[in-house]
């Protein structure tokens, strides 16, 4: 599936006939903070985070904190990578400390990963494999990050490494409250916005709250940078109405060909399955029936209660004496409208 620019097309013809929602707002943050703390720390307010990890914006983690909290994130689980020796700070994220930092929060309950550094072709496979491992552990999460490649082609190549757990890749600078943000802090702002968004909501052609300008402004015509990036699943922004200063996400389809809301709801549904409670139970039909009831409970909540998707189809079987297999054979989603054709008939009497 190739992402396309949403449009309303007016076509002349000669003759014609007349979300209930859920939230997943916990962000895990890997970054350089002005602290020598090496253990992960959980914060539920910007004040607490800055009191503990600093507000020196020469540290990328500190600089990102206000934007991550600005739009409704419920908590930040922060892991510091900076070190200090004789008054000299080392603030760089590399493959080694990224992997080590991720390992510290593996198996914990959070929803979106944000790395306070541009996502390179070295970092993306590490993040992708890590999140795949988390998914297999029944702790699925996505990531949002900044791409700062030297060209559109470089960013498209990077997007191809993003995998299935991507919630957003940002290449443009956003102006928020009169301040033009770096690409990295623009990604942090968008990450905070998504964390505060109901999981069943797409961002396709939706207003990006608080944004009053973008740079660069892209062309979405054939051969334009916007079209190139959009077709690679990179989140792109454009002005929808310059009179009222409204800016939108053109299409929130991700590099895996699925909309942001589908990736988030998929992960939300998996998290809702409380299956660990059945470990240690006897492997018999009564237990299998209890597991089926648990999945039906989640189905009722997500399909009927929250209206996140249309259906969940599944099967539960005793695979071995000590193993039960659960096959979620289908998560059925609604598509996202990206094209509306309006047929106009003009009559002259």
VEXGUVEX-577264 format. One record per residue (C-alpha): residue in three letters; x, y, z. Coordinates in steps of 0.05 Angstrom, whole numbers, always signed. Layout:
<pts>
<resn: ala&east: X&north: Y&up: Z>
...
</pts>
This chain:
<pts>
<resn: unk&east: +0&north: +0&up: +0>
<resn: unk&east: +27&north: +69&up: -19>
<resn: unk&east: +8&north: +130&up: +22>
<resn: unk&east: -25&north: +185&up: -17>
<resn: unk&east: -44&north: +257&up: -8>
<resn: unk&east: -116&north: +260&up: +17>
<resn: unk&east: -160&north: +302&up: -27>
<resn: unk&east: -231&north: +324&up: -42>
<resn: unk&east: -239&north: +325&up: -118>
<resn: unk&east: -294&north: +363&up: -154>
<resn: unk&east: -314&north: +329&up: -219>
<resn: unk&east: -363&north: +358&up: -269>
<resn: unk&east: -414&north: +311&up: -301>
<resn: unk&east: -469&north: +325&up: -351>
<resn: unk&east: -521&north: +280&up: -318>
<resn: unk&east: -526&north: +251&up: -249>
<resn: unk&east: -574&north: +229&up: -194>
<resn: unk&east: -584&north: +260&up: -135>
<resn: unk&east: -293&north: +147&up: +369>
<resn: unk&east: -312&north: +119&up: +444>
<resn: unk&east: -236&north: +117&up: +456>
<resn: unk&east: -179&north: +92&up: +498>
<resn: unk&east: -112&north: +124&up: +517>
<resn: unk&east: -40&north: +101&up: +518>
<resn: unk&east: +0&north: +161&up: +541>
<resn: unk&east: +61&north: +133&up: +577>
<resn: unk&east: +126&north: +154&up: +543>
<resn: unk&east: +194&north: +122&up: +553>
<resn: unk&east: +250&north: +172&up: +540>
<resn: unk&east: +323&north: +156&up: +526>
<resn: unk&east: +366&north: +218&up: +528>
<resn: unk&east: +422&north: +260&up: +557>
<resn: unk&east: +400&north: +296&up: +620>
<resn: unk&east: +440&north: +338&up: +669>
<resn: unk&east: +446&north: +284&up: +721>
<resn: unk&east: +492&north: +227&up: +737>
<resn: unk&east: +432&north: +183&up: +754>
<resn: unk&east: +438&north: +115&up: +719>
<resn: unk&east: +372&north: +83&up: +740>
<resn: unk&east: +306&north: +95&up: +703>
<resn: unk&east: +262&north: +147&up: +736>
<resn: unk&east: +187&north: +157&up: +727>
<resn: unk&east: +158&north: +227&up: +726>
<resn: unk&east: +85&north: +250&up: +723>
<resn: unk&east: +99&north: +325&up: +717>
<resn: unk&east: +148&north: +370&up: +682>
<resn: unk&east: +167&north: +403&up: +749>
<resn: unk&east: +187&north: +337&up: +780>
<resn: unk&east: +226&north: +317&up: +718>
<resn: unk&east: +265&north: +382&up: +715>
<resn: unk&east: +278&north: +382&up: +790>
<resn: unk&east: +310&north: +313&up: +784>
<resn: unk&east: +340&north: +312&up: +714>
<resn: unk&east: +353&north: +386&up: +701>
<resn: unk&east: +329&north: +440&up: +654>
<resn: unk&east: +394&north: +456&up: +618>
<resn: unk&east: +373&north: +456&up: +545>
<resn: unk&east: +444&north: +441&up: +521>
<resn: unk&east: +425&north: +370&up: +541>
<resn: unk&east: +378&north: +342&up: +488>
<resn: unk&east: +337&north: +304&up: +540>
<resn: unk&east: +326&north: +366&up: +582>
<resn: unk&east: +307&north: +406&up: +520>
<resn: unk&east: +254&north: +355&up: +500>
<resn: unk&east: +220&north: +349&up: +568>
<resn: unk&east: +172&north: +409&up: +561>
<resn: unk&east: +149&north: +387&up: +492>
<resn: unk&east: +138&north: +315&up: +512>
<resn: unk&east: +94&north: +337&up: +571>
<resn: unk&east: +59&north: +395&up: +534>
<resn: unk&east: +1&north: +357&up: +501>
<resn: unk&east: -23&north: +305&up: +551>
<resn: unk&east: +29&north: +251&up: +564>
<resn: unk&east: +10&north: +217&up: +629>
<resn: unk&east: +81&north: +200&up: +649>
<resn: unk&east: +153&north: +198&up: +626>
<resn: unk&east: +199&north: +140&up: +642>
<resn: unk&east: +268&north: +172&up: +633>
<resn: unk&east: +335&north: +137&up: +623>
<resn: unk&east: +396&north: +180&up: +625>
<resn: unk&east: +457&north: +168&up: +580>
<resn: unk&east: +500&north: +227&up: +600>
<resn: unk&east: +562&north: +220&up: +643>
<resn: unk&east: +606&north: +270&up: +679>
<resn: unk&east: +680&north: +270&up: +694>
<resn: unk&east: +718&north: +327&up: +727>
<resn: unk&east: +664&north: +376&up: +705>
<resn: unk&east: +662&north: +353&up: +633>
<resn: unk&east: +597&north: +322&up: +609>
<resn: unk&east: +589&north: +269&up: +555>
<resn: unk&east: +520&north: +276&up: +523>
<resn: unk&east: +522&north: +232&up: +461>
<resn: unk&east: +475&north: +174&up: +447>
<resn: unk&east: +510&north: +117&up: +411>
<resn: unk&east: +491&north: +46&up: +393>
<resn: unk&east: +521&north: +19&up: +457>
<resn: unk&east: +488&north: +64&up: +508>
<resn: unk&east: +422&north: +63&up: +469>
<resn: unk&east: +419&north: -13&up: +473>
<resn: unk&east: +439&north: -12&up: +546>
<resn: unk&east: +387&north: +41&up: +563>
<resn: unk&east: +332&north: +3&up: +527>
<resn: unk&east: +350&north: -60&up: +565>
<resn: unk&east: +338&north: -25&up: +631>
<resn: unk&east: +264&north: -14&up: +615>
<resn: unk&east: +250&north: -79&up: +578>
<resn: unk&east: +187&north: -113&up: +605>
<resn: unk&east: +159&north: -49&up: +636>
<resn: unk&east: +92&north: -19&up: +619>
<resn: unk&east: +98&north: +42&up: +574>
<resn: unk&east: +67&north: +60&up: +507>
<resn: unk&east: +113&north: +103&up: +463>
<resn: unk&east: +189&north: +106&up: +459>
<resn: unk&east: +224&north: +172&up: +445>
<resn: unk&east: +299&north: +175&up: +434>
<resn: unk&east: +328&north: +245&up: +443>
<resn: unk&east: +373&north: +240&up: +382>
<resn: unk&east: +364&north: +237&up: +307>
<resn: unk&east: +347&north: +166&up: +287>
<resn: unk&east: +404&north: +140&up: +244>
<resn: unk&east: +407&north: +78&up: +202>
<resn: unk&east: +447&north: +48&up: +259>
<resn: unk&east: +395&north: +65&up: +313>
<resn: unk&east: +332&north: +44&up: +275>
<resn: unk&east: +348&north: -31&up: +270>
<resn: unk&east: +365&north: -32&up: +345>
<resn: unk&east: +298&north: +2&up: +362>
<resn: unk&east: +259&north: -42&up: +314>
<resn: unk&east: +287&north: -107&up: +342>
<resn: unk&east: +278&north: -83&up: +413>
<resn: unk&east: +205&north: -66&up: +402>
<resn: unk&east: +193&north: -132&up: +366>
<resn: unk&east: +221&north: -167&up: +428>
<resn: unk&east: +175&north: -125&up: +473>
<resn: unk&east: +116&north: -144&up: +429>
<resn: unk&east: +132&north: -218&up: +437>
<resn: unk&east: +135&north: -207&up: +513>
<resn: unk&east: +64&north: -177&up: +509>
<resn: unk&east: +89&north: -107&up: +524>
<resn: unk&east: +78&north: -77&up: +455>
<resn: unk&east: +97&north: -4&up: +443>
<resn: unk&east: +113&north: +42&up: +386>
<resn: unk&east: +164&north: +97&up: +374>
<resn: unk&east: +165&north: +168&up: +347>
<resn: unk&east: +229&north: +202&up: +326>
<resn: unk&east: +267&north: +252&up: +284>
<resn: unk&east: +300&north: +239&up: +217>
<resn: unk&east: +353&north: +289&up: +196>
<resn: unk&east: +383&north: +255&up: +135>
<resn: unk&east: +424&north: +295&up: +85>
<resn: unk&east: +370&north: +286&up: +32>
<resn: unk&east: +299&north: +262&up: +20>
<resn: unk&east: +329&north: +198&up: -8>
<resn: unk&east: +368&north: +187&up: +57>
<resn: unk&east: +306&north: +197&up: +99>
<resn: unk&east: +266&north: +149&up: +55>
<resn: unk&east: +320&north: +97&up: +64>
<resn: unk&east: +317&north: +107&up: +139>
<resn: unk&east: +242&north: +100&up: +140>
<resn: unk&east: +250&north: +33&up: +106>
<resn: unk&east: +285&north: +9&up: +170>
<resn: unk&east: +229&north: +31&up: +217>
<resn: unk&east: +190&north: -35&up: +221>
<resn: unk&east: +120&north: -47&up: +245>
<resn: unk&east: +123&north: -9&up: +311>
<resn: unk&east: +132&north: +60&up: +282>
<resn: unk&east: +82&north: +114&up: +303>
<resn: unk&east: +115&north: +173&up: +269>
<resn: unk&east: +179&north: +198&up: +235>
<resn: unk&east: +189&north: +274&up: +232>
<resn: unk&east: +233&north: +313&up: +184>
<resn: unk&east: +203&north: +383&up: +189>
<resn: unk&east: +210&north: +439&up: +240>
<resn: unk&east: +147&north: +461&up: +276>
<resn: unk&east: +136&north: +531&up: +304>
<resn: unk&east: +100&north: +526&up: +371>
<resn: unk&east: +80&north: +586&up: +414>
<resn: unk&east: +122&north: +631&up: +369>
<resn: unk&east: +185&north: +589&up: +375>
<resn: unk&east: +213&north: +549&up: +317>
<resn: unk&east: +234&north: +482&up: +344>
<resn: unk&east: +290&north: +438&up: +320>
<resn: unk&east: +270&north: +375&up: +282>
<resn: unk&east: +285&north: +335&up: +346>
<resn: unk&east: +242&north: +379&up: +390>
<resn: unk&east: +188&north: +380&up: +336>
<resn: unk&east: +187&north: +304&up: +341>
<resn: unk&east: +183&north: +310&up: +417>
<resn: unk&east: +124&north: +357&up: +411>
<resn: unk&east: +88&north: +310&up: +363>
<resn: unk&east: +104&north: +251&up: +408>
<resn: unk&east: +72&north: +287&up: +467>
<resn: unk&east: +12&north: +303&up: +423>
<resn: unk&east: +2&north: +230&up: +402>
<resn: unk&east: +10&north: +208&up: +475>
<resn: unk&east: -48&north: +252&up: +493>
<resn: unk&east: -90&north: +229&up: +434>
<resn: unk&east: -142&north: +174&up: +440>
<resn: unk&east: -113&north: +110&up: +410>
<resn: unk&east: -171&north: +103&up: +361>
<resn: unk&east: -157&north: +170&up: +328>
<resn: unk&east: -121&north: +179&up: +262>
<resn: unk&east: -81&north: +242&up: +249>
<resn: unk&east: -94&north: +242&up: +174>
<resn: unk&east: -114&north: +313&up: +154>
<resn: unk&east: -124&north: +330&up: +227>
<resn: unk&east: -100&north: +396&up: +257>
<resn: unk&east: -35&north: +395&up: +296>
<resn: unk&east: -53&north: +434&up: +358>
<resn: unk&east: -10&north: +494&up: +375>
<resn: unk&east: +30&north: +495&up: +310>
<resn: unk&east: +31&north: +562&up: +273>
<resn: unk&east: +85&north: +550&up: +221>
<resn: unk&east: +126&north: +494&up: +191>
<resn: unk&east: +194&north: +492&up: +156>
<resn: unk&east: +204&north: +472&up: +102>
<resn: unk&east: +137&north: +476&up: +68>
<resn: unk&east: +134&north: +417&up: +20>
<resn: unk&east: +104&north: +404&up: -48>
<resn: unk&east: +58&north: +344&up: -55>
<resn: unk&east: +56&north: +346&up: -130>
<resn: unk&east: +88&north: +290&up: -170>
<resn: unk&east: +163&north: +295&up: -159>
<resn: unk&east: +155&north: +340&up: -98>
<resn: unk&east: +191&north: +326&up: -32>
<resn: unk&east: +126&north: +321&up: +6>
<resn: unk&east: +99&north: +267&up: -39>
<resn: unk&east: +165&north: +229&up: -36>
<resn: unk&east: +168&north: +230&up: +40>
<resn: unk&east: +93&north: +215&up: +48>
<resn: unk&east: +97&north: +154&up: +3>
<resn: unk&east: +153&north: +127&up: +48>
<resn: unk&east: +108&north: +132&up: +109>
<resn: unk&east: +142&north: +194&up: +137>
<resn: unk&east: +95&north: +240&up: +176>
<resn: unk&east: +90&north: +305&up: +137>
<resn: unk&east: +56&north: +371&up: +153>
<resn: unk&east: +25&north: +424&up: +110>
<resn: unk&east: -15&north: +488&up: +117>
<resn: unk&east: -89&north: +475&up: +109>
<resn: unk&east: -113&north: +546&up: +119>
<resn: unk&east: -64&north: +604&up: +121>
<resn: unk&east: -119&north: +653&up: +142>
<resn: unk&east: -130&north: +618&up: +208>
<resn: unk&east: -60&north: +589&up: +214>
<resn: unk&east: -83&north: +517&up: +213>
<resn: unk&east: -32&north: +462&up: +199>
<resn: unk&east: -47&north: +389&up: +190>
<resn: unk&east: -15&north: +321&up: +183>
<resn: unk&east: -24&north: +303&up: +110>
<resn: unk&east: -29&north: +228&up: +121>
<resn: unk&east: -12&north: +188&up: +184>
<resn: unk&east: +1&north: +124&up: +146>
<resn: unk&east: +65&north: +93&up: +173>
<resn: unk&east: +123&north: +58&up: +137>
<resn: unk&east: +89&north: -9&up: +147>
<resn: unk&east: +30&north: +15&up: +104>
<resn: unk&east: -19&north: +21&up: +162>
<resn: unk&east: -48&north: +84&up: +194>
<resn: unk&east: -22&north: +108&up: +260>
<resn: unk&east: -88&north: +90&up: +294>
<resn: unk&east: -85&north: +18&up: +270>
<resn: unk&east: -14&north: +9&up: +297>
<resn: unk&east: -34&north: +40&up: +364>
<resn: unk&east: -99&north: +1&up: +371>
<resn: unk&east: -64&north: -64&up: +353>
<resn: unk&east: -15&north: -53&up: +410>
<resn: unk&east: -70&north: -29&up: +457>
<resn: unk&east: -111&north: -92&up: +446>
<resn: unk&east: -52&north: -138&up: +459>
<resn: unk&east: -36&north: -101&up: +524>
<resn: unk&east: -108&north: -109&up: +549>
<resn: unk&east: -103&north: -185&up: +548>
<resn: unk&east: -89&north: -204&up: +620>
<resn: unk&east: -58&north: -272&up: +605>
<resn: unk&east: -2&north: -275&up: +656>
<resn: unk&east: -54&north: -294&up: +708>
<resn: unk&east: -62&north: -362&up: +674>
<resn: unk&east: +11&north: -382&up: +681>
<resn: unk&east: +15&north: -438&up: +732>
<resn: unk&east: -56&north: -462&up: +720>
<resn: unk&east: -74&north: -533&up: +700>
<resn: unk&east: -76&north: -542&up: +625>
<resn: unk&east: -147&north: -568&up: +617>
<resn: unk&east: -210&north: -548&up: +582>
<resn: unk&east: -236&north: -507&up: +640>
<resn: unk&east: -173&north: -463&up: +637>
<resn: unk&east: -179&north: -457&up: +561>
<resn: unk&east: -250&north: -433&up: +571>
<resn: unk&east: -227&north: -381&up: +621>
<resn: unk&east: -175&north: -356&up: +571>
<resn: unk&east: -229&north: -350&up: +518>
<resn: unk&east: -272&north: -310&up: +567>
<resn: unk&east: -214&north: -263&up: +579>
<resn: unk&east: -205&north: -251&up: +505>
<resn: unk&east: -280&north: -241&up: +496>
<resn: unk&east: -277&north: -189&up: +553>
<resn: unk&east: -223&north: -150&up: +515>
<resn: unk&east: -262&north: -157&up: +451>
<resn: unk&east: -325&north: -129&up: +483>
<resn: unk&east: -286&north: -70&up: +512>
<resn: unk&east: -248&north: -53&up: +449>
<resn: unk&east: -302&north: -67&up: +397>
<resn: unk&east: -367&north: -50&up: +432>
<resn: unk&east: -345&north: -5&up: +488>
<resn: unk&east: -289&north: +38&up: +459>
<resn: unk&east: -305&north: +28&up: +385>
<resn: unk&east: -231&north: +21&up: +368>
<resn: unk&east: -240&north: -32&up: +315>
<resn: unk&east: -295&north: -73&up: +282>
<resn: unk&east: -279&north: -144&up: +304>
<resn: unk&east: -229&north: -191&up: +336>
<resn: unk&east: -228&north: -264&up: +313>
<resn: unk&east: -188&north: -315&up: +354>
<resn: unk&east: -178&north: -388&up: +373>
<resn: unk&east: -150&north: -420&up: +436>
<resn: unk&east: -120&north: -490&up: +432>
<resn: unk&east: -80&north: -537&up: +478>
<resn: unk&east: -15&north: -543&up: +439>
<resn: unk&east: +25&north: -586&up: +488>
<resn: unk&east: +19&north: -609&up: +560>
<resn: unk&east: +50&north: -544&up: +584>
<resn: unk&east: +32&north: -497&up: +527>
<resn: unk&east: -30&north: -461&up: +502>
<resn: unk&east: -32&north: -427&up: +434>
<resn: unk&east: -76&north: -367&up: +423>
<resn: unk&east: -87&north: -349&up: +351>
<resn: unk&east: -114&north: -278&up: +340>
<resn: unk&east: -132&north: -292&up: +268>
<resn: unk&east: -160&north: -224&up: +252>
<resn: unk&east: -162&north: -153&up: +277>
<resn: unk&east: -213&north: -119&up: +232>
<resn: unk&east: -205&north: -43&up: +225>
<resn: unk&east: -242&north: +11&up: +189>
<resn: unk&east: -202&north: +45&up: +133>
<resn: unk&east: -185&north: +119&up: +134>
<resn: unk&east: -220&north: +164&up: +83>
<resn: unk&east: -166&north: +197&up: +40>
<resn: unk&east: -207&north: +214&up: -21>
<resn: unk&east: -276&north: +243&up: -32>
<resn: unk&east: -304&north: +253&up: -102>
<resn: unk&east: -359&north: +304&up: -110>
<resn: unk&east: -398&north: +299&up: -175>
<resn: unk&east: -431&north: +364&up: -197>
<resn: unk&east: -486&north: +368&up: -248>
<resn: unk&east: -499&north: +437&up: -278>
<resn: unk&east: -565&north: +448&up: -315>
<resn: unk&east: -583&north: +509&up: -355>
<resn: unk&east: -657&north: +518&up: -374>
</pts>
